[in-house]
Amino acid sequence: MAAYSRSVSTSVLFFFLLLGFSAAKQVLVGGKIDAWKVPSSEADSLNKWSQKARFQVDDYLVWKYDGGKDSVLQVQKEDYANCNTSKPINEYNDGNTKVKLNRPGPFYFISGAKGHCENGEKIVVVVISPKRNRYIGISPSPSPSQSLEAPAIAPTSSATALKSGLVVMGMGVLAMYVGFLI
């Protein structure tokens, strides 16, 4: 009976830990507040940054910029390539834009300021499929510059707090389990 109890406790703990590892992230575009601008060189291109980052379904991209001088347009691939600002999927100009990456595949963003896209202020973000991690159940670790850790952006919902609480509770179950073994 004790072995069954330990097995159930271990299974519950494993489940809670997986929940904690799969939490959505809020990612600051370019890894810094002033990144949404015309790059000074090809090396400063936001696409160089996005190619190194890993984005999961339900992550959020966050832009910080002067909403009076610039905007973020989500566009189709062709409009991205041609810097066409006339028919965006979504338009943001509040200076504090947050976009949920709600599906796997590429997302295309360009600046809405005249001439900025043509001068390189644009980004493609590729979201990996959740099936890639289906068998192990965890998300890949973000690079240090990718994760948004500043307290300026609050969690999007109580779900993040709930997952964190469940992880803490699961760790408590593990501690009790280890205590029974000793």
PyMOL commands that set and color helices and strands:
alter all, ss='L'
color gray80, all
select helices_A, chain A and resi 2-21+29-31+42-44+46-52+77-82+117-119+130-133+158-181
alter helices_A, ss='H'
color red, helices_A
select strands_A, chain A and resi 26-28+55-56+60-64+72-75+90-92+96-100+105-111+122-128
alter strands_A, ss='S'
color yellow, strands_A
deselect
rebuild
show_as cartoon
